[in-house]
Amino acid sequence: MEFYKTRNLANTRIDVADALRGIAVAGIILYHSVEHFNIFTQEPIVHTLPSDQGVANVLAWLLSGKMYGIFAMLFGLSFFIMNDNQQQKGKNFSARFAWRMCLLFMFGIVNVAFYDGDILMLYACYGLLLIPISYLPSKWVWTIIILLAIQPVELFCLLTGTTIDHSTMWELYSKINSTHEHGTFLENAITNLRYGFEVNFRFNIFSGRLTQLLCLFILGMQLGRQRMFYNEGRHLQIWHSLLVTSVLGLGALINPDFGELESWLKPICNLIILLLIVSATVSAWYAFEGVRRVLHHLCIFGRMSLTNYLLQSIIGCAIFCGYGLACYHLLGVTYAVMVGCGMVIVQYLFARYWFSNHPRGPLEGLWRELTWINKK
């Protein structure tokens, strides 16, 4: 078997990828607001609106599981670009990328002290798996992507009657939730650091994201190999075909009650919606100048995705947790989404201000400097 080798093609900055990152991070902020930053209180909510349930349902359908997935796919794309650039210089990027994932894990430790739903630590672990897979030829990579996309764990459980016990996850959530409502900041930080990684890993198994996120990491890398985010050759036609296929596939699966197939088909439905969002965004980006002008604002937001992700944890938990403004029991879903929109606007304005004087976001610049530390 021959290992993959660079095609020695220039990897210029991909603006539409930055726009997708902006969409993903903004969507994460909005849905975290819907969930009151993982505080599911049994207390009565003080300020509610008749629209609350409808807003929750629409945003769950559109955002839940999709925004993290887009983030994962673009993570794989970024890995490809960095790895390919080093290959073109005759250098091996594997050890440097492993160190970069260690740094990301440390950023995750900081983040989880504020927000128990941190995904950076899990992404750092998934990212390490890209190193051996990056050496494989494309036909083997596509095989792995397809095997992961069919939700093999859920399919195995369905076919064999195997069940996974999720009781420990619910027990952990109960402990964490109580601390969020009534604990001090220090108590929250300690509880999150103690249970955050485990509960997120268990939730990934419960929700079907365990294999799907890895699938999207690898897919992003493979799309980078194929240069799919550049307007080259028949790429736009492929994106248009994927958009149509996603719409048709969604039409076949748009059933809120999957019955016994729920655990298997729901993650696949989420994946189809994700591909629909990505293909529609890429298609519209290259087809319409007006769309590019609008999405340019999200490019700014997306170029600071790591910083914005940590900022939303700090700001959001200060707003919703008991040690802060305790809005977890004050605001219903509609009002909480308004708060999320406000967070997106404030962080966008900060990003515009920052980029007026700096080429990279604060944490993005730090991550880059630490990645290449001791480079000779």
Salt bridges, closest charged atoms under 4 A:
ASP18 OD2 - ARG13 NE 2.87
ASP18 OD1 - ARG21 NH1 3.03
ASP116 OD2 - HIS180 NE2 2.45
GLU181 OE1 - HIS182 NE2 3.35
GLU198 OE2 - ARG202 NE 2.99
GLU232 OE2 - ARG227 NH2 3.00
GLU289 OE1 - ARG292 NH2 2.58
GLU289 OE2 - ARG293 NH1 3.95
GLU369 OE2 - ARG368 NH1 3.93
